[in-house]
Structure formats: structure tokens, C-alpha cells
Amino acid sequence: MKKKHLSFVAVAAMLLTAACDGKRAETTAEGDAPVADTTAMADHSGMANDTAGVQHQGSMGTPMEKGGLKIYSYSNSVDFPDADLDLKQPEKNAKVTGDSVQFAYEVKNYQLSQQTSDAGSHEHANSKEGQHIHNIVDNEPYTAHYKPSFKKAIKPGQHVVLSFLSRSYHESIKHDDAYDLRVINVGNATNSAKKFDENGQHLFYSRPKGEYKGADTRKIMLDFYLVNTKLAKDGNKVRATINGNEFILDQWLPYLVEGLPMGENTFKLELIDNNGQVIPGPYNTVERKITLAK
């Protein structure tokens, strides 16, 4: 049973967020265009204080510098402690015919397709389409969805689908009620791969993604999603290797990367134990390339 959080603190957020203006509406990174939607299932009838979020003072982590790069965590984003995402269709282990899958979510205490109230205070890429759902299949690059119901082409076979709520600036909401993880079967193809352990410790890649241009190249957000694990100085960590430079991350927070050169850049993420060994799992080592352009 999902944990529910008290929402009385959100009342104070109305006073804090009402003055926020100048929300950014810049071009999103490549691949974040909305997908055609069908019948919506979201519950958008809640009061404004249920969806406004809670503004945190937060802080910036101690910068780590190597190879001309600087990387540091931040924790001042508006929070949504009551945000709730439930995937109604397809069901877990469902058999889906055809080559496209109908996804239908129920979203509570969170407004899709609107700008996150503190978007104007963040200096990295922001989606002009607003808050959305990240839908990740087999830890491939996510697709962003601004409505709660859509169809997505997926090749035949067995697939692992992770979904989670995202702020308009692509930062994930990191609590149990805000994500869904399940296995689905598409088409008639049989999949002989080892069964996915839904109770195992998993790392999923989210950002950065695609191409960044202009002002969005100055600070690039690194964000990932963890399932069934936590990070700690004396426990599991994420090893981020950026253009060959290794950084050890011991907090599940978003990070900003500065100093990336124009052109192609490589990000490699690994979920490791306290001894530096990669934890077994199909997605616990992942590598992506992004492009920066003037």
C-alpha cells in the first residue's frame, strides 16, 4: 500500500509560490515533444494548494572538480510530497497485442502540462510544455508525456517500464507514490531473457538527454532514478563518469554539471556498493551521449 503524506504544509506553499513569475519557457532537449493523447484519466479537481508544491530553502552541495568539469548537487526545488502516480493500463505482466501500447495513468495532487512554480529560478533546461511523466522502457531514453493517457510504439517482447512524475525542468519527484515499475509483454514474441527482479536494487538513467543549445549548455542537470535502494557515504553510491572523469555521488539528488565542451559528451552511470563493485542488475551500468551546441 502506498504511503500517503499530510498536505497541510502545502497551504503555506501558496504564499511562497504565488509571487513566482517569469517562468522559463525555453525549447526542451531533443526528444521531449508531447505524444498524441487519448482519453485522460487524471484527477485535476483538487484545490490549488494540493498541486502548488512546497518550496524548500535547500542548499548546494560541495562542488567536485575534475578535468575542467564542476559537478554539485542541489536541494532547493519545489517539492510535491502528496504527488501520486498510478498506472492503470497496462496492468503488471499484461499481454499487449499489436505493436503499440496504450498507457493510462491516474495523477493526483499534481498538475501535468503546467510550469513548475520555481522554474524561473533554475538555470538549466526547462520544458515549455510544463510538468510531465517520464516513461522509460528497458532503461532506454525516456519519452515525455504531458497528458495522462497516450499510445507508445514498443517492439514485441518482454519489457520493463518505469514511469515517474517530472517537474517542468525535467527533475524527477523522488518518493514512493510518484513512480511505477512493472513488466509488460508486447506482441507474440517470446522472451527467454532472465526474469527481471522487481525487488532488486535498480538504477535508471533520466537526464541529461539529447541536444542542448544556447543558455541551456551552461548548466546541465544530471538526474537518475533509484528503486529499492538508497545512497550513503558508507553504503551504495552512483559512480558518474563524465567524459572520462569519475565522480562518486552519495546522495539521491539532482546534480548540475558545468564546464562541458561544445559537441559530444559522454555520461556513464553505475550503481555501486560500498566496495566500488557494480551491483548486479540489468540497468545498473548505462552510458549515454549528449550534444551541446551554440
Phi and psi in degrees as GROMACS dihedral restraints (atoms count N, CA, C in turn):
[ dihedral_restraints ]
;  ai    aj    ak    al  type     phi  dphi    fc
    3     4     5     6     1   -68.3    20    10
    4     5     6     7     1   144.4    20    10
    6     7     8     9     1   -77.2    20    10
    7     8     9    10     1   139.5    20    10
    9    10    11    12     1  -110.5    20    10
   10    11    12    13     1   148.2    20    10
   12    13    14    15     1  -114.8    20    10
   13    14    15    16     1   149.8    20    10
   15    16    17    18     1   -67.8    20    10
   16    17    18    19     1   140.1    20    10
   18    19    20    21     1  -106.9    20    10
   19    20    21    22     1     8.3    20    10
   21    22    23    24     1   -65.5    20    10
   22    23    24    25     1   -26.4    20    10
   24    25    26    27     1   -68.3    20    10
   25    26    27    28     1   -20.0    20    10
   27    28    29    30     1   -68.2    20    10
   28    29    30    31     1   -20.8    20    10
   30    31    32    33     1   -61.7    20    10
   31    32    33    34     1   -42.3    20    10
   33    34    35    36     1   -64.0    20    10
   34    35    36    37     1   -27.4    20    10
   36    37    38    39     1   -64.7    20    10
   37    38    39    40     1   -28.1    20    10
   39    40    41    42     1   -60.2    20    10
   40    41    42    43     1   -41.2    20    10
   42    43    44    45     1   -69.9    20    10
   43    44    45    46     1   -35.7    20    10
   45    46    47    48     1   -76.0    20    10
   46    47    48    49     1   -35.5    20    10
   48    49    50    51     1   -93.9    20    10
   49    50    51    52     1   -14.8    20    10
   51    52    53    54     1   -62.9    20    10
   52    53    54    55     1   -29.8    20    10
   54    55    56    57     1   -83.7    20    10
   55    56    57    58     1    -7.3    20    10
   57    58    59    60     1   -69.8    20    10
   58    59    60    61     1   130.5    20    10
   60    61    62    63     1  -143.2    20    10
   61    62    63    64     1  -169.7    20    10
   63    64    65    66     1    59.6    20    10
   64    65    66    67     1    36.0    20    10
   66    67    68    69     1   -60.9    20    10
   67    68    69    70     1   137.5    20    10
   69    70    71    72     1   -71.5    20    10
   70    71    72    73     1   144.5    20    10
   72    73    74    75     1  -137.4    20    10
   73    74    75    76     1    54.6    20    10
   75    76    77    78     1   -86.5    20    10
   76    77    78    79     1   168.4    20    10
   78    79    80    81     1   -64.6    20    10
   79    80    81    82     1   137.7    20    10
   81    82    83    84     1   -80.1    20    10
   82    83    84    85     1   165.1    20    10
   84    85    86    87     1   -64.2    20    10
   85    86    87    88     1   154.5    20    10
   87    88    89    90     1   -54.6    20    10
   88    89    90    91     1   136.2    20    10
   90    91    92    93     1    95.8    20    10
   91    92    93    94     1     4.0    20    10
   93    94    95    96     1  -103.7    20    10
   94    95    96    97     1    16.8    20    10
   96    97    98    99     1   -68.2    20    10
   97    98    99   100     1   146.4    20    10
   99   100   101   102     1   -62.6    20    10
  100   101   102   103     1   154.3    20    10
  102   103   104   105     1  -105.9    20    10
  103   104   105   106     1   147.4    20    10
  105   106   107   108     1   -55.2    20    10
  106   107   108   109     1   137.8    20    10
  108   109   110   111     1  -115.4    20    10
  109   110   111   112     1   154.5    20    10
  111   112   113   114     1  -114.3    20    10
  112   113   114   115     1  -148.5    20    10
  114   115   116   117     1   -59.8    20    10
  115   116   117   118     1   127.0    20    10
  117   118   119   120     1   -79.9    20    10
  118   119   120   121     1   147.9    20    10
  120   121   122   123     1  -121.1    20    10
  121   122   123   124     1     1.4    20    10
  123   124   125   126     1   -70.2    20    10
  124   125   126   127     1   151.3    20    10
  126   127   128   129     1   -99.2    20    10
  127   128   129   130     1   102.3    20    10
  129   130   131   132     1  -108.7    20    10
  130   131   132   133     1    21.9    20    10
  132   133   134   135     1   -91.8    20    10
  133   134   135   136     1    -1.1    20    10
  135   136   137   138     1   -68.8    20    10
  136   137   138   139     1   163.1    20    10
  138   139   140   141     1   -67.7    20    10
  139   140   141   142     1   158.8    20    10
  141   142   143   144     1   -58.8    20    10
  142   143   144   145     1   -35.5    20    10
  144   145   146   147     1   -71.3    20    10
  145   146   147   148     1    -9.1    20    10
  147   148   149   150     1   -83.5    20    10
  148   149   150   151     1   -18.2    20    10
  150   151   152   153     1  -120.2    20    10
  151   152   153   154     1    -6.2    20    10
  153   154   155   156     1   -72.0    20    10
  154   155   156   157     1   -26.7    20    10
  156   157   158   159     1    87.2    20    10
  157   158   159   160     1   172.2    20    10
  159   160   161   162     1  -118.2    20    10
  160   161   162   163     1   123.7    20    10
  162   163   164   165     1   -81.2    20    10
  163   164   165   166     1   126.5    20    10
  165   166   167   168     1  -102.0    20    10
  166   167   168   169     1   145.1    20    10
  168   169   170   171     1   -65.5    20    10
  169   170   171   172     1   -49.5    20    10
  171   172   173   174     1    64.3    20    10
  172   173   174   175     1  -172.6    20    10
  174   175   176   177     1  -163.6    20    10
  175   176   177   178     1   167.2    20    10
  177   178   179   180     1   -99.6    20    10
  178   179   180   181     1   138.0    20    10
  180   181   182   183     1   -74.0    20    10
  181   182   183   184     1   166.6    20    10
  183   184   185   186     1   -65.6    20    10
  184   185   186   187     1   124.6    20    10
  186   187   188   189     1   -64.1    20    10
  187   188   189   190     1   141.2    20    10
  189   190   191   192     1  -108.8    20    10
  190   191   192   193     1   130.5    20    10
  192   193   194   195     1  -125.4    20    10
  193   194   195   196     1   133.7    20    10
  195   196   197   198     1  -164.9    20    10
  196   197   198   199     1   138.2    20    10
  198   199   200   201     1    57.9    20    10
  199   200   201   202     1    32.7    20    10
  201   202   203   204     1    81.3    20    10
  202   203   204   205     1     1.2    20    10
  204   205   206   207     1  -103.8    20    10
  205   206   207   208     1   150.0    20    10
  207   208   209   210     1  -128.3    20    10
  208   209   210   211     1   130.1    20    10
  210   211   212   213     1  -133.0    20    10
  211   212   213   214     1   136.4    20    10
  213   214   215   216     1  -154.1    20    10
  214   215   216   217     1   149.8    20    10
  216   217   218   219     1   -84.1    20    10
  217   218   219   220     1   163.7    20    10
  219   220   221   222     1  -144.4    20    10
  220   221   222   223     1   153.5    20    10
  222   223   224   225     1  -141.4    20    10
  223   224   225   226     1    31.1    20    10
  225   226   227   228     1  -105.1    20    10
  226   227   228   229     1    12.5    20    10
  228   229   230   231     1   -71.9    20    10
  229   230   231   232     1   149.9    20    10
  231   232   233   234     1   -60.6    20    10
  232   233   234   235     1   137.2    20    10
  234   235   236   237     1  -106.5    20    10
  235   236   237   238     1   155.9    20    10
  237   238   239   240     1  -130.5    20    10
  238   239   240   241     1    75.2    20    10
  240   241   242   243     1   -64.5    20    10
  241   242   243   244     1   -19.7    20    10
  243   244   245   246     1  -103.2    20    10
  244   245   246   247     1     0.9    20    10
  246   247   248   249     1   -60.9    20    10
  247   248   249   250     1   135.7    20    10
  249   250   251   252     1  -137.3    20    10
  250   251   252   253     1   128.6    20    10
  252   253   254   255     1  -122.9    20    10
  253   254   255   256     1   124.5    20    10
  255   256   257   258     1  -128.0    20    10
  256   257   258   259     1   126.3    20    10
  258   259   260   261     1   -89.9    20    10
  259   260   261   262     1   114.7    20    10
  261   262   263   264     1   -90.8    20    10
  262   263   264   265     1   -30.1    20    10
  264   265   266   267     1  -148.2    20    10
  265   266   267   268     1   130.4    20    10
  267   268   269   270     1   -78.6    20    10
  268   269   270   271     1   158.9    20    10
  270   271   272   273     1   -76.0    20    10
  271   272   273   274     1   166.7    20    10
  273   274   275   276     1   -60.8    20    10
  274   275   276   277     1   136.1    20    10
  276   277   278   279     1    60.0    20    10
  277   278   279   280     1    22.8    20    10
  279   280   281   282     1   -67.1    20    10
  280   281   282   283     1   153.3    20    10
  282   283   284   285     1  -103.6    20    10
  283   284   285   286     1   116.8    20    10
  285   286   287   288     1  -111.2    20    10
  286   287   288   289     1   125.3    20    10
  288   289   290   291     1   -88.1    20    10
  289   290   291   292     1   159.2    20    10
  291   292   293   294     1    84.2    20    10
  292   293   294   295     1  -174.2    20    10
  294   295   296   297     1  -111.0    20    10
  295   296   297   298     1    13.9    20    10
  297   298   299   300     1  -136.5    20    10
  298   299   300   301     1   151.1    20    10
  300   301   302   303     1  -117.5    20    10
  301   302   303   304     1   132.0    20    10
  303   304   305   306     1   -87.5    20    10
  304   305   306   307     1   118.3    20    10
  306   307   308   309     1  -104.4    20    10
  307   308   309   310     1   135.1    20    10
  309   310   311   312     1  -139.6    20    10
  310   311   312   313     1   119.3    20    10
  312   313   314   315     1  -112.5    20    10
  313   314   315   316     1   154.9    20    10
  315   316   317   318     1  -110.6    20    10
  316   317   318   319     1   124.4    20    10
  318   319   320   321     1  -116.3    20    10
  319   320   321   322     1   127.3    20    10
  321   322   323   324     1  -125.0    20    10
  322   323   324   325     1   144.8    20    10
  324   325   326   327     1    57.2    20    10
  325   326   327   328     1    33.1    20    10
  327   328   329   330     1  -159.4    20    10
  328   329   330   331     1   131.2    20    10
  330   331   332   333     1  -103.9    20    10
  331   332   333   334     1   110.1    20    10
  333   334   335   336     1   -69.2    20    10
  334   335   336   337     1   157.6    20    10
  336   337   338   339     1    65.2    20    10
  337   338   339   340     1    24.0    20    10
  339   340   341   342     1  -128.6    20    10
  340   341   342   343     1   154.0    20    10
  342   343   344   345     1   -68.4    20    10
  343   344   345   346     1   136.3    20    10
  345   346   347   348     1   -64.6    20    10
  346   347   348   349     1   138.7    20    10
  348   349   350   351     1   -60.6    20    10
  349   350   351   352     1   -25.3    20    10
  351   352   353   354     1  -103.9    20    10
  352   353   354   355     1    18.0    20    10
  354   355   356   357     1   -57.6    20    10
  355   356   357   358     1   -34.5    20    10
  357   358   359   360     1   -67.8    20    10
  358   359   360   361     1   -17.1    20    10
  360   361   362   363     1   -93.7    20    10
  361   362   363   364     1    -4.4    20    10
  363   364   365   366     1   -98.9    20    10
  364   365   366   367     1   136.9    20    10
  366   367   368   369     1  -101.6    20    10
  367   368   369   370     1    25.8    20    10
  369   370   371   372     1  -126.3    20    10
  370   371   372   373     1  -180.0    20    10
  372   373   374   375     1   -55.9    20    10
  373   374   375   376     1   137.5    20    10
  375   376   377   378     1  -133.3    20    10
  376   377   378   379     1   140.3    20    10
  378   379   380   381     1   -82.9    20    10
  379   380   381   382     1   126.2    20    10
  381   382   383   384     1   -68.4    20    10
  382   383   384   385     1   -14.5    20    10
  384   385   386   387     1   -84.5    20    10
  385   386   387   388     1   -11.5    20    10
  387   388   389   390     1    97.0    20    10
  388   389   390   391     1  -161.4    20    10
  390   391   392   393     1   -67.8    20    10
  391   392   393   394     1   151.1    20    10
  393   394   395   396     1  -158.4    20    10
  394   395   396   397     1  -179.5    20    10
  396   397   398   399     1  -108.3    20    10
  397   398   399   400     1   132.4    20    10
  399   400   401   402     1   -91.1    20    10
  400   401   402   403     1   123.0    20    10
  402   403   404   405     1  -113.4    20    10
  403   404   405   406     1   115.6    20    10
  405   406   407   408     1  -118.0    20    10
  406   407   408   409     1   123.6    20    10
  408   409   410   411     1  -110.9    20    10
  409   410   411   412     1   119.4    20    10
  411   412   413   414     1    55.9    20    10
  412   413   414   415     1    33.8    20    10
  414   415   416   417     1    59.7    20    10
  415   416   417   418     1    23.3    20    10
  417   418   419   420     1   -80.2    20    10
  418   419   420   421     1   167.7    20    10
  420   421   422   423     1   -51.8    20    10
  421   422   423   424     1   136.0    20    10
  423   424   425   426     1   -69.5    20    10
  424   425   426   427     1   159.9    20    10
  426   427   428   429     1  -111.2    20    10
  427   428   429   430     1   141.9    20    10
  429   430   431   432     1   -98.3    20    10
  430   431   432   433     1   135.6    20    10
  432   433   434   435     1  -132.1    20    10
  433   434   435   436     1   127.4    20    10
  435   436   437   438     1  -102.3    20    10
  436   437   438   439     1    -0.2    20    10
  438   439   440   441     1  -127.6    20    10
  439   440   441   442     1   156.5    20    10
  441   442   443   444     1   -81.4    20    10
  442   443   444   445     1    -0.8    20    10
  444   445   446   447     1  -139.1    20    10
  445   446   447   448     1   132.6    20    10
  447   448   449   450     1  -164.1    20    10
  448   449   450   451     1   164.6    20    10
  450   451   452   453     1  -108.3    20    10
  451   452   453   454     1   144.7    20    10
  453   454   455   456     1  -139.5    20    10
  454   455   456   457     1   130.9    20    10
  456   457   458   459     1   -73.1    20    10
  457   458   459   460     1   126.7    20    10
  459   460   461   462     1  -137.6    20    10
  460   461   462   463     1   132.7    20    10
  462   463   464   465     1   -68.3    20    10
  463   464   465   466     1   156.5    20    10
  465   466   467   468     1   -59.0    20    10
  466   467   468   469     1   147.2    20    10
  468   469   470   471     1   132.6    20    10
  469   470   471   472     1  -175.4    20    10
  471   472   473   474     1   -92.0    20    10
  472   473   474   475     1   136.4    20    10
  474   475   476   477     1  -137.3    20    10
  475   476   477   478     1   147.4    20    10
  477   478   479   480     1  -100.6    20    10
  478   479   480   481     1   124.4    20    10
  480   481   482   483     1  -117.8    20    10
  481   482   483   484     1   120.8    20    10
  483   484   485   486     1  -109.5    20    10
  484   485   486   487     1   131.8    20    10
  486   487   488   489     1  -128.2    20    10
  487   488   489   490     1   140.7    20    10
  489   490   491   492     1  -154.1    20    10
  490   491   492   493     1   157.6    20    10
  492   493   494   495     1   -77.6    20    10
  493   494   495   496     1   142.6    20    10
  495   496   497   498     1  -129.4    20    10
  496   497   498   499     1   140.0    20    10
  498   499   500   501     1   -66.4    20    10
  499   500   501   502     1   168.2    20    10
  501   502   503   504     1   -64.2    20    10
  502   503   504   505     1   -25.4    20    10
  504   505   506   507     1   -94.1    20    10
  505   506   507   508     1    25.6    20    10
  507   508   509   510     1    73.2    20    10
  508   509   510   511     1     9.3    20    10
  510   511   512   513     1   -85.2    20    10
  511   512   513   514     1   128.3    20    10
  513   514   515   516     1   -71.3    20    10
  514   515   516   517     1   153.0    20    10
  516   517   518   519     1   -93.7    20    10
  517   518   519   520     1   123.2    20    10
  519   520   521   522     1  -109.6    20    10
  520   521   522   523     1    65.7    20    10
  522   523   524   525     1  -144.1    20    10
  523   524   525   526     1   166.4    20    10
  525   526   527   528     1   -58.2    20    10
  526   527   528   529     1   -37.4    20    10
  528   529   530   531     1   -74.6    20    10
  529   530   531   532     1   -12.8    20    10
  531   532   533   534     1   -95.3    20    10
  532   533   534   535     1     3.9    20    10
  534   535   536   537     1  -138.6    20    10
  535   536   537   538     1   166.0    20    10
  537   538   539   540     1  -142.8    20    10
  538   539   540   541     1   137.5    20    10
  540   541   542   543     1  -130.5    20    10
  541   542   543   544     1   128.6    20    10
  543   544   545   546     1  -157.6    20    10
  544   545   546   547     1   163.3    20    10
  546   547   548   549     1  -104.6    20    10
  547   548   549   550     1   136.4    20    10
  549   550   551   552     1  -131.0    20    10
  550   551   552   553     1   160.0    20    10
  552   553   554   555     1  -121.4    20    10
  553   554   555   556     1   125.8    20    10
  555   556   557   558     1  -115.6    20    10
  556   557   558   559     1   132.8    20    10
  558   559   560   561     1    70.9    20    10
  559   560   561   562     1  -163.3    20    10
  561   562   563   564     1  -100.9    20    10
  562   563   564   565     1    -0.9    20    10
  564   565   566   567     1   -68.9    20    10
  565   566   567   568     1   142.4    20    10
  567   568   569   570     1   -94.6    20    10
  568   569   570   571     1   142.8    20    10
  570   571   572   573     1  -117.8    20    10
  571   572   573   574     1   116.2    20    10
  573   574   575   576     1   -94.6    20    10
  574   575   576   577     1     6.6    20    10
  576   577   578   579     1   -65.3    20    10
  577   578   579   580     1   158.5    20    10
  579   580   581   582     1   -58.6    20    10
  580   581   582   583     1   139.2    20    10
  582   583   584   585     1   -60.1    20    10
  583   584   585   586     1   133.7    20    10
  585   586   587   588     1   -71.5    20    10
  586   587   588   589     1   130.4    20    10
  588   589   590   591     1   -91.1    20    10
  589   590   591   592     1   100.1    20    10
  591   592   593   594     1   -66.7    20    10
  592   593   594   595     1   -17.4    20    10
  594   595   596   597     1   -94.6    20    10
  595   596   597   598     1    -1.0    20    10
  597   598   599   600     1   -76.4    20    10
  598   599   600   601     1   174.0    20    10
  600   601   602   603     1   -89.7    20    10
  601   602   603   604     1   124.6    20    10
  603   604   605   606     1  -133.2    20    10
  604   605   606   607     1   145.5    20    10
  606   607   608   609     1  -117.5    20    10
  607   608   609   610     1   130.4    20    10
  609   610   611   612     1  -121.4    20    10
  610   611   612   613     1   138.7    20    10
  612   613   614   615     1   -86.5    20    10
  613   614   615   616     1   137.6    20    10
  615   616   617   618     1  -121.6    20    10
  616   617   618   619     1   -66.2    20    10
  618   619   620   621     1  -129.6    20    10
  619   620   621   622     1   155.1    20    10
  621   622   623   624     1   -80.7    20    10
  622   623   624   625     1   169.6    20    10
  624   625   626   627     1  -155.4    20    10
  625   626   627   628     1   135.2    20    10
  627   628   629   630     1    76.8    20    10
  628   629   630   631     1  -139.0    20    10
  630   631   632   633     1  -116.0    20    10
  631   632   633   634     1   139.0    20    10
  633   634   635   636     1  -119.6    20    10
  634   635   636   637     1   140.6    20    10
  636   637   638   639     1  -132.3    20    10
  637   638   639   640     1   153.3    20    10
  639   640   641   642     1    59.6    20    10
  640   641   642   643     1  -133.0    20    10
  642   643   644   645     1   -62.1    20    10
  643   644   645   646     1   -25.6    20    10
  645   646   647   648     1   -68.9    20    10
  646   647   648   649     1   -10.6    20    10
  648   649   650   651     1   -84.4    20    10
  649   650   651   652     1   -12.8    20    10
  651   652   653   654     1   -70.4    20    10
  652   653   654   655     1   -42.8    20    10
  654   655   656   657     1  -130.8    20    10
  655   656   657   658     1   118.9    20    10
  657   658   659   660     1  -107.9    20    10
  658   659   660   661     1   126.1    20    10
  660   661   662   663     1   -83.4    20    10
  661   662   663   664     1   132.5    20    10
  663   664   665   666     1  -105.5    20    10
  664   665   666   667     1   122.1    20    10
  666   667   668   669     1  -143.3    20    10
  667   668   669   670     1   140.4    20    10
  669   670   671   672     1  -140.9    20    10
  670   671   672   673     1   167.1    20    10
  672   673   674   675     1  -122.4    20    10
  673   674   675   676     1   133.1    20    10
  675   676   677   678     1  -109.7    20    10
  676   677   678   679     1   142.2    20    10
  678   679   680   681     1  -129.7    20    10
  679   680   681   682     1   128.5    20    10
  681   682   683   684     1    63.0    20    10
  682   683   684   685     1    29.3    20    10
  684   685   686   687     1  -156.3    20    10
  685   686   687   688     1   160.0    20    10
  687   688   689   690     1  -127.9    20    10
  688   689   690   691     1   164.3    20    10
  690   691   692   693     1  -110.0    20    10
  691   692   693   694     1   147.5    20    10
  693   694   695   696     1  -160.6    20    10
  694   695   696   697     1   157.8    20    10
  696   697   698   699     1   -60.9    20    10
  697   698   699   700     1   -32.8    20    10
  699   700   701   702     1  -109.0    20    10
  700   701   702   703     1    23.9    20    10
  702   703   704   705     1  -140.9    20    10
  703   704   705   706     1  -146.5    20    10
  705   706   707   708     1   -65.8    20    10
  706   707   708   709     1   153.3    20    10
  708   709   710   711     1  -144.8    20    10
  709   710   711   712     1   169.2    20    10
  711   712   713   714     1  -111.6    20    10
  712   713   714   715     1   126.1    20    10
  714   715   716   717     1   -95.4    20    10
  715   716   717   718     1   115.0    20    10
  717   718   719   720     1  -105.8    20    10
  718   719   720   721     1   119.4    20    10
  720   721   722   723     1  -111.5    20    10
  721   722   723   724     1   112.7    20    10
  723   724   725   726     1  -114.8    20    10
  724   725   726   727     1   114.8    20    10
  726   727   728   729     1    50.8    20    10
  727   728   729   730     1    38.6    20    10
  729   730   731   732     1    86.7    20    10
  730   731   732   733     1    -3.5    20    10
  732   733   734   735     1   -99.2    20    10
  733   734   735   736     1   124.8    20    10
  735   736   737   738     1   -94.7    20    10
  736   737   738   739     1   132.4    20    10
  738   739   740   741     1  -130.5    20    10
  739   740   741   742     1   138.3    20    10
  741   742   743   744     1  -104.0    20    10
  742   743   744   745     1   122.5    20    10
  744   745   746   747     1  -108.5    20    10
  745   746   747   748     1   121.1    20    10
  747   748   749   750     1  -115.9    20    10
  748   749   750   751     1    17.7    20    10
  750   751   752   753     1  -134.4    20    10
  751   752   753   754     1   139.4    20    10
  753   754   755   756     1   -85.4    20    10
  754   755   756   757     1    84.9    20    10
  756   757   758   759     1  -139.9    20    10
  757   758   759   760     1   162.8    20    10
  759   760   761   762     1   -73.4    20    10
  760   761   762   763     1   152.1    20    10
  762   763   764   765     1  -126.3    20    10
  763   764   765   766     1   149.5    20    10
  765   766   767   768     1  -109.5    20    10
  766   767   768   769     1   138.1    20    10
  768   769   770   771     1  -116.9    20    10
  769   770   771   772     1   125.8    20    10
  771   772   773   774     1  -118.2    20    10
  772   773   774   775     1   153.0    20    10
  774   775   776   777     1    94.0    20    10
  775   776   777   778     1     8.2    20    10
  777   778   779   780     1   -69.4    20    10
  778   779   780   781     1   138.1    20    10
  780   781   782   783     1   -77.5    20    10
  781   782   783   784     1   160.0    20    10
  783   784   785   786     1   -63.4    20    10
  784   785   786   787     1   151.2    20    10
  786   787   788   789     1    99.3    20    10
  787   788   789   790     1  -152.6    20    10
  789   790   791   792     1   -83.1    20    10
  790   791   792   793     1   138.1    20    10
  792   793   794   795     1  -132.7    20    10
  793   794   795   796     1   145.0    20    10
  795   796   797   798     1  -115.0    20    10
  796   797   798   799     1   129.0    20    10
  798   799   800   801     1  -116.3    20    10
  799   800   801   802     1   127.0    20    10
  801   802   803   804     1  -123.8    20    10
  802   803   804   805     1   128.7    20    10
  804   805   806   807     1  -118.6    20    10
  805   806   807   808     1   139.3    20    10
  807   808   809   810     1  -137.7    20    10
  808   809   810   811     1   134.7    20    10
  810   811   812   813     1   -88.6    20    10
  811   812   813   814     1   117.2    20    10
  813   814   815   816     1  -122.6    20    10
  814   815   816   817     1   157.3    20    10
  816   817   818   819     1   -87.9    20    10
  817   818   819   820     1  -174.9    20    10
  819   820   821   822     1   -68.0    20    10
  820   821   822   823     1   -13.9    20    10
  822   823   824   825     1   -96.8    20    10
  823   824   825   826     1     3.9    20    10
  825   826   827   828     1    84.3    20    10
  826   827   828   829     1     9.9    20    10
  828   829   830   831     1   -92.5    20    10
  829   830   831   832     1   139.3    20    10
  831   832   833   834     1   -65.9    20    10
  832   833   834   835     1   128.8    20    10
  834   835   836   837     1   -73.1    20    10
  835   836   837   838     1   132.0    20    10
  837   838   839   840     1   -56.9    20    10
  838   839   840   841     1   137.8    20    10
  840   841   842   843     1   164.2    20    10
  841   842   843   844     1   145.5    20    10
  843   844   845   846     1   -66.3    20    10
  844   845   846   847     1   -20.5    20    10
  846   847   848   849     1  -122.1    20    10
  847   848   849   850     1    11.6    20    10
  849   850   851   852     1   -81.6    20    10
  850   851   852   853     1     0.3    20    10
  852   853   854   855     1  -131.9    20    10
  853   854   855   856     1   123.2    20    10
  855   856   857   858     1  -146.2    20    10
  856   857   858   859     1   142.8    20    10
  858   859   860   861     1  -130.8    20    10
  859   860   861   862     1   135.2    20    10
  861   862   863   864     1  -136.1    20    10
  862   863   864   865     1   156.0    20    10
  864   865   866   867     1  -118.9    20    10
  865   866   867   868     1   140.7    20    10
  867   868   869   870     1  -127.4    20    10
  868   869   870   871     1   166.1    20    10
  870   871   872   873     1  -127.5    20    10
  871   872   873   874     1   134.7    20    10
  873   874   875   876     1  -110.7    20    10
  874   875   876   877     1   135.7    20    10
  876   877   878   879     1  -138.2    20    10
  877   878   879   880     1   148.3    20    10
